[in-house]
Amino acid sequence: MTVDQDAADGSSARRQGMREGWYPCPSGQPQLRYWTGSSWTEQVRPDLVSWVHGDRLLDVPGVFAFGRSGEADAGGRPGPLPAHLWRRARLALILLVPIYLGLLLPLGFALSWIGLPAVPQLTVLVAVVACGIYGRWHVILRWLYLRYRPEPPQPAAVPKPRPDLWADLRAAGFMDAAQRLDEEVATGELTDVDYVRVARVVQQTVRRNGPQELAPIATAIQEKGGGAFLHPSGQRDLPMPRLVQHDLVTGQARLGVAAETDRNPATHQREWFALDTEVLRTSMLVVGPPGAGKTRSFARPIIELLGLQTLVGLASVVVIDPTGSAFDARQLPDFFDVDIDPNVPAGPKSWGFDLFGGANGPEEAADRLAGAVLPPDSAVRDPAVDSAARNTLYSIIAGFTERNGRYPRLRELIDDVLAHSPVPLLNERLRLLDRPQLIDLFDGRTRKFSMREIDRPLRVRIALPEGSSPQAARILARLAIAQFVQVVAAPEANREVFKGLVVDEAGRFVDEYVVQGLQRARAANAGIVLLTQSLAQFPEHLRSAVFTATGCKAVFAGVEPADARYFAEYWGTAWSAETTVTTGSATTNTSGHTSSPGSPGRFGRGEKSVVQTLSGSTATQYSRSVATRAVERYVWSPSDIINEVPVGHALISLATPDGIRTPPVLVNLRA
């Protein structure tokens, strides 16, 4: 849209007295554009009706479903053929003439021996059939026909009838509620978040209780329209522009586009690559060096995805922010419902953290706190000391709870441990929490977050004081992660709400309990995303377990060789055709002496020039042989992962809870 058009449309809108909001784009595009009350902005979003009724094809994990049609895919042009088919076809074509010449005399002799005339055309037919079968020429010819066939004339497209968005309300007789929503759709006030949230409440009520129970639902809709059943934050969309495209009908976030390379599976080539909560249930490991784009290309889209799912009532998300700046208010303004930041002074809006949140009793509370306070490898290095520390912590917490009817505060716990604990390791580690900002975080703030609250849709950020207290920051992170696993695995947990945990720089915060949580997450409708610079940051005895317990994997360019070997071994090998071409030459002089390169003869390499000088003329014969064999090679070798993954790309493989896995896909995250 040009400036003149924009001005003309703006003046027309002013004359009509349009209020601020979303309206059909004056350019005529099938989208909505935001009107400030005096001018059009560059903010656009899809038309809701077109989006709801748009084509979707959910067939392969990792492929963005919106905009794909099964009919279009069936009638479209085929993708590129694998390179080994082309090599095989060319080799068969090269062998056609030698095979024909080799069959000409034997076949003619055989025909004459049985009394039939020699027919050269029969020799040609036999040679062509043999080479065609070996070279898969029928596959090549069919592909060429489908790829380059002329397009038949297309009949005029018949518009598909659009189903009623609010059929359940109208079928139950609540016409006014449906009309209120239709009006908001027409004016652009209803967002995709509003549609999914309201439609979900209506459909769940009909499915569980029947349409006769829709009366209070319809009343709320008639009063508030798309603002009914809002999340407690009151937000009807994300408070900042979305970094990637989302489709809330399928719950997918589009990360990038699969590169057009023969190494990508044909199901993904040139398709938009996407993640959803279904694949995140198997948890995800993301490995990449600093500056590779893990935070922007993975963590941020996943946080957006879970944030949108929270607003529609389907998910909750906890984000561990080690630096305190990757996901703060400057990056995600007004995004989190609970923002726990020990680096920020206490105030009326500050949140504290419950030291024993999620524990069902003193034993469980002591075990989780001990797992966070003690070093991750203490049980491996010195099991006796580790066990003594856990037993001591349990006896102190249990005794305090029995005397006072509540769990101890952090200050009280530190004093009791230092006074009664015979385990120096426990005393030393607990002293790390004796910092004013942590005492204030656990004891001093009026509003405290308990991890059990993620059973309802909630967005939580936990910043770490790594700059001032790195060891204490690691204890806080391990405590929060352990509590998340504890809540997720609890029998009374709300399985209808997906619970996501995103941990940046995760290698420093993982222990055995977290590894067990990775294995339990998929059955509990939860998922953990671990982002790390290198697998070497994980404790050595847990490295392999973390790698195998995460179903989804992503690796960026520039990883270390040891990390590349892990991924190469995980993705395995595949059989491929290897063609070897051998060339050679032999020189023959008039006396009949023959010499060839690599065989200097009795007198060494000087013999050739002497013979040529005495005899005069020479003749050189050249030979060439072609051999094809099947070899087993890495799908992506360590060298390929290190050197052939471009900047801004990542190799990603996905898994679903029912066991479906995708091969590694090279994805351009900057598309």
C-alpha positions as CSV (number, residue, x, y, z in Angstrom):
1,M,0.0,0.0,0.0
2,T,1.5,3.4,-1.0
3,V,1.7,6.5,1.1
4,D,-1.0,8.2,-1.0
5,Q,-3.3,5.2,-0.6
6,D,-2.6,5.1,3.1
7,A,-3.4,8.8,3.5
8,A,-6.6,8.4,1.4
9,D,-7.7,5.5,3.4
10,G,-6.8,7.3,6.6
11,S,-8.8,10.4,5.7
12,S,-11.8,8.2,4.7
13,A,-11.5,6.4,8.1
14,R,-11.4,9.7,10.0
15,R,-14.5,10.8,8.2
16,Q,-16.3,7.7,9.3
17,G,-15.1,8.2,12.9
18,M,-13.5,4.7,13.2
19,R,-12.4,4.0,16.8
20,E,-9.0,2.4,17.5
21,G,-8.8,-1.3,16.8
22,W,-8.4,-4.0,14.1
23,Y,-10.1,-3.6,10.8
24,P,-9.9,-5.3,7.3
25,C,-6.7,-4.2,5.6
26,P,-7.4,-1.3,3.2
27,S,-4.9,-2.8,0.8
28,G,-7.4,-5.6,0.1
29,Q,-5.1,-8.3,1.5
30,P,-6.9,-11.1,3.4
31,Q,-5.7,-9.8,6.8
32,L,-6.5,-7.2,9.5
33,R,-4.5,-4.0,10.1
34,Y,-4.5,-1.9,13.3
35,W,-6.0,1.6,13.2
36,T,-4.8,4.0,15.9
37,G,-7.8,6.3,15.5
38,S,-5.9,8.6,13.2
39,S,-3.7,6.4,11.0
40,W,-3.0,2.9,9.9
41,T,0.0,1.1,11.5
42,E,2.2,-1.7,10.2
43,Q,0.7,-4.2,12.7
44,V,-1.2,-6.9,10.8
45,R,-2.6,-10.3,11.7
46,P,-4.6,-12.9,9.8
47,D,-8.3,-12.6,9.3
48,L,-9.8,-14.8,12.0
49,V,-12.4,-16.5,9.9
50,S,-9.9,-17.3,7.2
51,W,-7.5,-18.6,9.8
52,V,-10.0,-20.8,11.5
53,H,-11.2,-22.4,8.3
54,G,-7.8,-22.5,6.6
55,D,-6.3,-25.7,5.3
56,R,-4.4,-27.8,7.8
57,L,-2.6,-31.1,7.4
58,L,-1.2,-32.8,10.5
59,D,0.7,-35.8,9.1
60,V,4.3,-35.6,10.1
61,P,5.8,-34.4,13.4
62,G,7.7,-31.1,12.9
63,V,5.8,-29.9,9.8
64,F,3.7,-26.7,10.2
65,A,0.2,-27.9,9.5
66,F,-1.5,-24.5,8.7
67,G,-1.7,-23.8,5.0
68,R,-1.1,-27.4,3.9
69,S,-3.8,-29.4,2.1
70,G,-3.9,-33.1,1.4
71,E,-5.4,-32.5,-1.9
72,A,-2.8,-29.9,-2.9
73,D,0.0,-32.3,-1.9
74,A,-1.5,-35.2,-3.8
75,G,-1.8,-33.2,-7.0
76,G,1.4,-31.1,-6.8
77,R,4.8,-31.6,-8.4
78,P,7.0,-34.2,-6.8
79,G,10.1,-33.2,-4.9
80,P,13.7,-33.9,-6.0
81,L,14.8,-37.5,-6.4
82,P,17.5,-38.9,-4.2
83,A,21.0,-38.4,-5.6
84,H,21.8,-42.2,-5.6
85,L,18.9,-42.8,-8.1
86,W,20.4,-40.4,-10.6
87,R,23.9,-41.9,-10.2
88,R,22.4,-45.4,-10.7
89,A,20.5,-44.3,-13.8
90,R,23.6,-42.6,-15.3
91,L,25.7,-45.7,-14.7
92,A,23.2,-47.9,-16.4
93,L,23.2,-45.6,-19.4
94,I,27.0,-45.8,-19.6
95,L,26.9,-49.6,-19.5
96,L,24.2,-49.9,-22.2
97,V,26.7,-49.9,-25.2
98,P,29.2,-52.4,-23.7
99,I,26.3,-54.7,-22.8
100,Y,24.9,-54.5,-26.2
101,L,28.2,-55.3,-27.9
102,G,28.8,-58.1,-25.4
103,L,25.5,-59.7,-26.2
104,L,25.5,-59.2,-29.9
105,L,27.7,-62.2,-30.9
106,P,26.6,-64.7,-28.2
107,L,22.9,-64.0,-28.7
108,G,23.2,-64.2,-32.5
109,F,25.1,-67.5,-32.2
110,A,22.5,-68.9,-29.8
111,L,19.6,-67.9,-32.1
112,S,21.3,-69.4,-35.2
113,W,22.1,-72.6,-33.2
114,I,18.3,-73.1,-32.6
115,G,17.5,-72.3,-36.2
116,L,16.2,-68.7,-35.7
117,P,17.6,-65.7,-37.7
118,A,19.8,-63.3,-35.8
119,V,17.7,-60.1,-35.0
120,P,19.8,-57.2,-33.8
121,Q,16.7,-55.5,-32.5
122,L,16.3,-58.3,-29.9
123,T,19.8,-57.7,-28.7
124,V,19.0,-54.0,-28.2
125,L,15.8,-54.9,-26.4
126,V,17.5,-57.2,-24.0
127,A,20.3,-54.7,-23.3
128,V,17.8,-51.8,-22.7
129,V,15.5,-53.9,-20.4
130,A,18.5,-55.1,-18.4
131,C,20.0,-51.6,-18.0
132,G,16.6,-50.1,-17.4
133,I,15.8,-52.5,-14.5
134,Y,19.2,-51.9,-12.9
135,G,19.1,-48.1,-13.4
136,R,15.4,-47.8,-12.3
137,W,14.6,-45.9,-15.5
138,H,10.9,-46.5,-15.0
139,V,11.1,-44.5,-11.7
140,I,13.1,-41.7,-13.4
141,L,10.7,-41.5,-16.4
142,R,7.6,-41.4,-14.1
143,W,9.2,-38.7,-12.0
144,L,10.0,-36.6,-15.1
145,Y,6.5,-37.0,-16.4
146,L,4.9,-35.9,-13.0
147,R,7.4,-33.0,-12.6
148,Y,7.1,-31.5,-16.1
149,R,3.7,-32.6,-17.3
150,P,1.6,-29.7,-18.7
151,E,-1.0,-28.4,-16.3
152,P,-4.6,-29.2,-17.3
153,P,-7.0,-26.3,-17.4
154,Q,-8.3,-25.8,-13.9
155,P,-12.1,-25.2,-13.5
156,A,-13.2,-22.2,-11.6
157,A,-12.7,-22.7,-7.9
158,V,-15.9,-23.2,-6.0
159,P,-15.7,-21.5,-2.5
160,K,-16.0,-23.9,0.3
161,P,-18.9,-23.3,2.7
162,R,-17.6,-22.0,6.0
163,P,-18.9,-23.8,9.0
164,D,-20.5,-21.8,11.8
165,L,-17.9,-20.9,14.4
166,W,-20.4,-21.1,17.2
167,A,-22.6,-24.0,16.1
168,D,-22.8,-25.4,19.7
169,L,-24.2,-22.2,21.1
170,R,-26.8,-21.8,18.3
171,A,-27.8,-25.5,18.5
172,A,-28.5,-25.0,22.2
173,G,-30.6,-21.9,21.4
174,F,-28.2,-19.2,22.7
175,M,-28.4,-17.0,19.6
176,D,-27.6,-13.8,21.4
177,A,-24.3,-15.1,22.7
178,A,-23.3,-16.4,19.2
179,Q,-24.3,-13.1,17.7
180,R,-22.1,-11.2,20.2
181,L,-19.1,-13.2,19.1
182,D,-19.9,-12.8,15.4
183,E,-20.0,-9.1,15.8
184,E,-16.5,-9.1,17.4
185,V,-15.2,-11.3,14.6
186,A,-16.6,-8.9,12.1
187,T,-14.9,-5.8,13.7
188,G,-11.6,-7.6,14.3
189,E,-11.9,-7.4,18.1
190,L,-11.8,-11.2,18.6
191,T,-8.2,-12.6,18.6
192,D,-7.1,-16.1,17.9
193,V,-6.5,-16.5,21.6
194,D,-10.1,-15.4,22.4
195,Y,-11.5,-17.8,19.8
196,V,-9.5,-20.9,21.1
197,R,-10.2,-20.1,24.7
198,V,-14.0,-19.5,24.3
199,A,-14.5,-22.4,21.9
200,R,-12.6,-24.7,24.2
201,V,-14.8,-23.8,27.2
202,V,-18.0,-24.3,25.1
203,Q,-16.9,-27.6,23.7
204,Q,-15.7,-29.0,27.0
205,T,-19.0,-28.1,28.6
206,V,-21.0,-29.8,25.9
207,R,-18.8,-32.8,25.9
208,R,-18.8,-33.3,29.7
209,N,-22.2,-32.0,30.8
210,G,-24.2,-31.7,27.6
211,P,-25.7,-28.7,25.8
212,Q,-28.2,-28.1,28.6
213,E,-25.4,-26.8,30.9
214,L,-24.4,-24.0,28.5
215,A,-26.6,-21.4,30.1
216,P,-24.0,-19.8,32.5
217,I,-21.4,-20.1,29.7
218,A,-23.7,-18.2,27.3
219,T,-24.5,-15.6,29.9
220,A,-20.8,-14.9,30.4
221,I,-20.3,-14.7,26.7
222,Q,-23.2,-12.3,26.2
223,E,-21.9,-10.0,28.9
224,K,-18.2,-10.0,28.0
225,G,-17.9,-11.4,24.5
226,G,-14.4,-12.5,23.6
227,G,-13.3,-11.3,27.0
228,A,-15.1,-14.1,28.8
229,F,-13.1,-16.7,30.8
230,L,-10.0,-14.6,30.7
231,H,-6.7,-15.7,32.2
232,P,-6.2,-14.0,35.6
233,S,-3.7,-11.6,33.9
234,G,-6.6,-10.2,31.9
235,Q,-4.5,-10.5,28.7
236,R,-6.2,-11.5,25.4
237,D,-3.0,-11.8,23.6
238,L,0.7,-11.7,24.3
239,P,1.8,-8.3,25.6
240,M,4.5,-8.0,22.9
241,P,4.8,-8.8,19.2
242,R,5.1,-12.5,18.5
243,L,8.6,-13.5,17.4
244,V,7.3,-16.5,15.3
245,Q,4.1,-17.5,13.7
246,H,1.7,-19.6,15.9
247,D,-1.3,-21.7,15.0
248,L,-3.4,-22.1,18.2
249,V,-5.8,-24.6,16.5
250,T,-3.0,-27.1,16.3
251,G,-0.8,-25.6,19.0
252,Q,2.2,-25.2,16.8
253,A,5.0,-22.6,16.8
254,R,6.9,-22.2,13.5
255,L,10.6,-22.1,14.0
256,G,12.0,-22.0,10.4
257,V,12.1,-23.8,7.1
258,A,13.7,-27.1,6.4
259,A,16.6,-26.6,4.0
260,E,16.3,-27.9,0.4
261,T,19.0,-30.6,0.6
262,D,19.1,-34.2,-0.3
263,R,20.1,-35.0,3.3
264,N,16.7,-33.9,4.6
265,P,13.9,-36.4,4.6
266,A,11.5,-35.9,1.6
267,T,8.6,-35.3,4.1
268,H,10.2,-32.1,5.4
269,Q,12.1,-30.6,2.5
270,R,11.1,-27.0,1.9
271,E,8.4,-27.2,4.5
272,W,8.0,-24.9,7.5
273,F,9.4,-26.6,10.6
274,A,7.3,-26.4,13.8
275,L,7.1,-27.5,17.5
276,D,4.1,-28.3,19.6
277,T,3.4,-29.5,23.1
278,E,2.9,-33.0,21.9
279,V,6.6,-33.4,20.9
280,L,7.7,-31.3,23.9
281,R,6.2,-34.0,26.1
282,T,9.2,-36.2,25.3
283,S,11.5,-33.3,26.5
284,M,14.2,-31.6,24.5
285,L,17.9,-31.1,24.5
286,V,19.4,-28.1,22.7
287,V,23.2,-27.9,22.3
288,G,25.0,-24.9,20.8
289,P,28.0,-22.7,21.5
290,P,27.5,-19.1,22.7
291,G,26.0,-16.8,20.1
292,A,24.5,-19.7,18.1
293,G,21.0,-18.5,18.6
294,K,19.6,-21.0,21.2
295,T,17.8,-18.3,23.2
296,R,16.3,-16.5,20.3
297,S,15.7,-19.5,18.0
298,F,14.5,-22.0,20.5
299,A,13.9,-20.7,24.0
300,R,11.9,-17.6,23.0
301,P,9.5,-19.4,20.5
302,I,8.9,-22.2,23.0
303,I,8.2,-19.7,25.8
304,E,5.8,-17.8,23.4
305,L,4.1,-21.1,22.5
306,L,3.6,-22.1,26.2
307,G,2.6,-18.5,27.0
308,L,-0.2,-18.6,24.4
309,Q,-1.3,-22.0,25.6
310,T,-1.4,-20.5,29.1
311,L,-3.7,-17.7,28.0
312,V,-6.2,-20.3,26.5
313,G,-6.1,-22.4,29.7
314,L,-4.1,-25.4,28.4
315,A,-0.6,-25.0,29.8
316,S,1.7,-23.5,32.4
317,V,5.4,-22.6,32.0
318,V,8.4,-22.1,34.3
319,V,11.5,-20.4,33.0
320,I,14.9,-20.6,34.7
321,D,16.9,-17.5,33.7
322,P,20.5,-17.9,34.8
323,T,21.8,-14.5,33.7
324,G,18.7,-12.7,34.9
325,S,18.6,-10.7,31.6
326,A,17.7,-13.2,28.9
327,F,13.9,-13.2,29.7
328,D,13.5,-10.2,31.9
329,A,11.0,-7.3,31.5
330,R,13.1,-5.7,28.8
331,Q,12.9,-8.8,26.6
332,L,9.4,-10.0,27.6
333,P,7.5,-7.1,29.1
334,D,4.5,-8.0,31.2
335,F,4.7,-11.6,30.1
336,F,5.1,-13.5,33.3
337,D,2.5,-13.7,36.0
338,V,5.1,-14.5,38.7
339,D,8.5,-13.0,38.4
340,I,10.9,-14.2,41.0
341,D,14.1,-12.2,40.9
342,P,16.5,-12.1,43.9
343,N,18.4,-9.4,42.1
344,V,15.5,-7.0,42.5
345,P,15.0,-5.4,45.9
346,A,11.9,-6.4,47.9
347,G,8.8,-4.4,47.1
348,P,5.0,-4.7,46.9
349,K,5.3,-6.4,43.5
350,S,8.2,-8.7,44.4
351,W,7.7,-12.4,44.6
352,G,9.4,-14.7,47.1
353,F,10.0,-18.5,46.7
354,D,8.6,-21.3,48.9
355,L,11.6,-23.3,50.1
356,F,9.5,-26.5,50.4
357,G,6.9,-25.8,47.8
358,G,5.4,-29.1,46.5
359,A,6.5,-31.3,49.4
360,N,3.9,-33.7,50.9
361,G,5.8,-34.3,54.1
362,P,9.1,-33.7,55.9
363,E,10.8,-36.7,54.3
364,E,10.0,-35.5,50.8
365,A,10.9,-31.9,51.7
366,A,14.3,-33.0,53.1
367,D,15.1,-35.2,50.1
368,R,14.4,-32.4,47.6
369,L,16.3,-29.8,49.6
370,A,19.3,-32.1,50.0
371,G,19.4,-32.9,46.3
372,A,19.6,-29.2,45.6
373,V,22.1,-28.3,48.4
374,L,24.5,-31.1,48.1
375,P,26.8,-31.3,45.0
376,P,25.3,-33.3,42.1
377,D,28.0,-36.0,42.2
378,S,28.1,-36.4,46.0
379,A,26.2,-39.7,45.9
380,V,28.8,-41.0,43.5
381,R,32.0,-39.6,45.1
382,D,31.1,-40.4,48.8
383,P,27.8,-42.2,49.3
384,A,28.2,-42.5,53.0
385,V,28.5,-38.7,53.5
386,D,25.6,-38.1,51.1
387,S,23.4,-40.4,53.0
388,A,24.4,-39.0,56.4
389,A,23.6,-35.4,55.2
390,R,20.2,-36.4,53.9
391,N,19.3,-38.2,57.2
392,T,20.5,-35.2,59.2
393,L,18.4,-32.8,57.2
394,Y,15.4,-35.0,57.5
395,S,15.6,-35.3,61.3
396,I,16.0,-31.5,61.7
397,I,13.1,-30.7,59.3
398,A,10.9,-33.4,60.8
399,G,11.6,-32.3,64.4
400,F,11.0,-28.6,63.7
401,T,7.7,-29.5,61.9
402,E,6.5,-31.6,64.8
403,R,7.3,-28.9,67.3
404,N,5.9,-25.9,65.4
405,G,3.3,-27.4,63.0
406,R,5.1,-25.8,59.9
407,Y,8.2,-26.1,57.9
408,P,11.2,-24.0,59.0
409,R,12.1,-20.8,57.3
410,L,15.6,-20.6,55.7
411,R,17.1,-18.6,58.5
412,E,15.7,-21.1,61.1
413,L,16.9,-24.1,59.1
414,I,20.4,-22.7,58.7
415,D,20.7,-22.0,62.5
416,D,19.4,-25.5,63.4
417,V,21.7,-27.3,60.9
418,L,24.8,-25.4,62.1
419,A,23.9,-26.1,65.7
420,H,23.0,-29.8,65.4
421,S,24.5,-31.3,62.2
422,P,27.5,-33.6,62.5
423,V,28.1,-33.5,58.7
424,P,30.6,-30.8,57.6
425,L,29.6,-31.1,54.0
426,L,25.9,-30.2,54.8
427,N,27.0,-27.3,57.0
428,E,29.4,-26.0,54.4
429,R,26.8,-26.2,51.5
430,L,24.0,-24.7,53.5
431,R,26.1,-21.7,54.5
432,L,26.1,-20.8,50.8
433,L,22.4,-19.8,51.1
434,D,23.2,-17.5,54.0
435,R,23.1,-14.4,51.8
436,P,20.9,-11.4,52.5
437,Q,19.2,-11.4,49.1
438,L,18.4,-15.2,49.5
439,I,17.2,-14.8,53.1
440,D,14.9,-12.0,51.8
441,L,13.8,-14.2,48.8
442,F,12.8,-17.2,51.0
443,D,11.7,-15.4,54.2
444,G,11.2,-11.7,53.8
445,R,8.6,-11.3,50.9
446,T,4.9,-11.3,51.6
447,R,3.9,-12.9,48.3
448,K,5.5,-16.4,47.9
449,F,5.3,-18.7,45.0
450,S,4.8,-22.4,45.6
451,M,5.5,-24.7,42.8
452,R,2.2,-26.4,43.3
453,E,0.5,-23.4,41.7
454,I,1.6,-24.6,38.2
455,D,-1.4,-27.0,38.3
456,R,-3.3,-24.1,36.9
457,P,-2.3,-22.0,33.9
458,L,0.5,-19.8,35.0
459,R,3.7,-18.2,33.6
460,V,6.7,-18.1,36.0
461,R,10.2,-16.8,35.6
462,I,12.9,-17.5,38.2
463,A,16.1,-15.4,37.8
464,L,19.3,-16.5,39.5
465,P,21.9,-14.4,41.3
466,E,24.8,-15.8,39.4
467,G,26.7,-12.5,39.3
468,S,26.9,-12.2,43.1
469,S,26.5,-15.7,44.4
470,P,27.1,-18.3,41.7
471,Q,27.1,-21.4,44.0
472,A,23.9,-20.2,45.7
473,A,22.4,-19.6,42.3
474,R,23.0,-23.2,41.3
475,I,21.4,-24.4,44.5
476,L,18.3,-22.2,43.9
477,A,18.0,-23.5,40.3
478,R,18.3,-27.2,41.3
479,L,15.8,-26.6,44.0
480,A,13.3,-25.1,41.6
481,I,13.8,-27.8,39.0
482,A,13.5,-30.6,41.6
483,Q,10.2,-29.0,42.9
484,F,8.9,-28.9,39.3
485,V,9.6,-32.6,38.8
486,Q,8.1,-33.3,42.2
487,V,4.8,-31.5,41.4
488,V,4.6,-33.0,37.9
489,A,5.0,-36.6,39.2
490,A,2.6,-36.1,42.1
491,P,-0.5,-38.4,41.8
492,E,-2.8,-35.5,42.5
493,A,-1.3,-33.3,39.7
494,N,-3.7,-31.8,37.1
495,R,-2.9,-33.7,34.0
496,E,-5.2,-31.5,31.8
497,V,-2.7,-28.6,32.0
498,F,0.6,-29.1,30.2
499,K,3.5,-28.1,32.4
500,G,6.6,-26.9,30.6
501,L,10.0,-26.1,32.1
502,V,12.6,-24.2,30.1
503,V,16.1,-24.2,31.6
504,D,18.9,-22.1,30.0
505,E,22.5,-23.2,30.7
506,A,21.0,-26.4,32.1
507,G,24.3,-28.4,32.4
508,R,25.1,-26.8,35.8
509,F,21.7,-27.6,37.4
510,V,20.9,-31.2,36.5
511,D,21.1,-34.1,39.0
512,E,19.8,-37.7,39.1
513,Y,16.4,-36.6,40.3
514,V,16.0,-34.4,37.3
515,V,17.0,-37.2,35.0
516,Q,14.3,-39.3,36.5
517,G,11.9,-36.4,35.9
518,L,12.8,-36.4,32.2
519,Q,11.6,-40.0,32.0
520,R,8.3,-39.3,33.9
521,A,7.4,-36.1,32.1
522,R,5.7,-37.6,29.1
523,A,3.3,-39.7,31.1
524,A,2.4,-36.6,33.3
525,N,1.7,-34.3,30.4
526,A,4.8,-32.2,31.0
527,G,8.1,-31.5,29.2
528,I,11.5,-30.1,30.1
529,V,13.6,-28.1,27.6
530,L,17.3,-28.1,28.5
531,L,19.6,-25.6,26.7
532,T,23.3,-25.9,27.1
533,Q,26.6,-24.8,25.4
534,S,28.1,-28.3,25.6
535,L,27.3,-31.8,27.0
536,A,30.5,-31.5,29.0
537,Q,28.7,-29.1,31.3
538,F,26.5,-32.0,32.6
539,P,28.0,-34.2,35.3
540,E,30.0,-37.0,33.7
541,H,28.0,-39.8,35.2
542,L,24.7,-38.2,34.0
543,R,25.7,-37.2,30.5
544,S,24.6,-40.3,28.7
545,A,21.4,-40.5,30.8
546,V,20.4,-37.0,30.0
547,F,21.0,-37.5,26.3
548,T,19.0,-40.7,26.0
549,A,16.1,-39.5,28.3
550,T,15.3,-36.5,26.0
551,G,13.3,-37.5,22.9
552,C,13.9,-34.3,20.9
553,K,17.4,-33.2,20.0
554,A,18.8,-30.0,18.4
555,V,22.4,-29.1,17.7
556,F,23.7,-25.9,16.3
557,A,26.8,-25.1,14.2
558,G,30.1,-25.0,15.9
559,V,29.6,-27.6,18.6
560,E,32.6,-29.4,20.1
561,P,33.8,-32.7,18.5
562,A,32.7,-34.8,21.6
563,D,29.1,-33.4,21.3
564,A,29.1,-34.0,17.6
565,R,30.0,-37.7,18.2
566,Y,27.1,-38.0,20.6
567,F,24.6,-36.8,18.0
568,A,26.2,-38.8,15.2
569,E,26.0,-42.0,17.2
570,Y,22.4,-41.3,18.2
571,W,21.2,-40.6,14.7
572,G,23.0,-43.8,13.5
573,T,24.0,-45.0,10.1
574,A,22.3,-45.7,6.8
575,W,23.2,-47.7,3.7
576,S,24.3,-45.7,0.6
577,A,25.7,-46.4,-2.8
578,E,29.4,-45.7,-3.3
579,T,30.7,-45.5,-6.8
580,T,34.5,-46.0,-7.4
581,V,36.1,-45.0,-10.7
582,T,39.6,-46.5,-11.4
583,T,41.6,-45.2,-14.3
584,G,45.0,-46.5,-15.6
585,S,47.2,-46.5,-18.7
586,A,49.8,-48.8,-20.3
587,T,52.5,-47.8,-22.9
588,T,53.6,-50.3,-25.6
589,N,56.6,-49.7,-27.9
590,T,57.3,-51.2,-31.3
591,S,59.5,-54.0,-29.8
592,G,56.5,-55.3,-27.8
593,H,57.7,-54.0,-24.4
594,T,54.9,-52.7,-22.2
595,S,55.3,-50.5,-19.2
596,S,52.6,-49.0,-17.0
597,P,52.7,-46.4,-14.2
598,G,53.5,-47.9,-10.9
599,S,55.5,-50.8,-12.4
600,P,58.9,-49.4,-13.1
601,G,60.3,-52.7,-14.2
602,R,63.7,-54.2,-13.8
603,F,65.7,-51.0,-14.4
604,G,63.5,-48.6,-12.5
605,R,61.6,-45.6,-14.0
606,G,64.4,-44.7,-16.3
607,E,63.8,-47.9,-18.5
608,K,60.9,-46.3,-20.2
609,S,62.8,-43.4,-21.7
610,V,65.7,-45.7,-22.8
611,V,63.4,-48.1,-24.6
612,Q,61.6,-45.2,-26.3
613,T,64.9,-43.8,-27.5
614,L,66.0,-47.1,-29.0
615,S,62.7,-48.3,-30.6
616,G,61.2,-45.0,-31.6
617,S,57.4,-45.1,-31.7
618,T,55.2,-46.0,-28.7
619,A,51.4,-46.6,-28.1
620,T,49.5,-45.8,-24.9
621,Q,46.3,-47.7,-23.9
622,Y,44.0,-46.2,-21.3
623,S,41.6,-48.2,-19.1
624,R,38.7,-47.1,-16.9
625,S,36.6,-49.3,-14.5
626,V,33.5,-48.3,-12.5
627,A,32.4,-50.2,-9.4
628,T,29.3,-49.5,-7.2
629,R,28.9,-51.0,-3.8
630,A,26.7,-50.5,-0.7
631,V,28.4,-48.9,2.3
632,E,27.2,-48.0,5.7
633,R,27.8,-44.4,6.8
634,Y,26.6,-42.0,9.4
635,V,23.4,-40.2,8.6
636,W,25.3,-37.1,9.9
637,S,28.9,-37.8,10.7
638,P,30.7,-35.8,13.5
639,S,32.6,-34.0,10.8
640,D,29.4,-33.1,8.9
641,I,27.8,-31.8,12.1
642,I,30.8,-29.6,12.9
643,N,31.6,-28.3,9.4
644,E,28.4,-28.6,7.3
645,V,25.7,-27.1,9.5
646,P,25.6,-23.4,8.4
647,V,25.4,-20.5,10.8
648,G,21.8,-19.8,11.6
649,H,20.8,-23.4,11.0
650,A,20.2,-26.3,13.4
651,L,19.9,-30.1,13.0
652,I,16.7,-31.1,14.8
653,S,15.1,-34.5,15.4
654,L,11.8,-35.0,17.1
655,A,9.9,-37.7,18.9
656,T,6.3,-38.1,20.0
657,P,5.0,-39.9,23.1
658,D,3.7,-42.8,21.1
659,G,7.2,-43.6,19.7
660,I,7.2,-41.8,16.3
661,R,10.7,-40.3,15.5
662,T,11.8,-38.1,12.7
663,P,15.2,-38.3,11.1
664,P,17.5,-35.2,11.7
665,V,16.3,-32.2,9.7
666,L,18.5,-29.3,8.8
667,V,16.4,-26.2,9.5
668,N,17.1,-22.6,8.5
669,L,16.1,-20.7,11.7
670,R,16.5,-17.3,10.0
671,A,14.0,-18.0,7.2
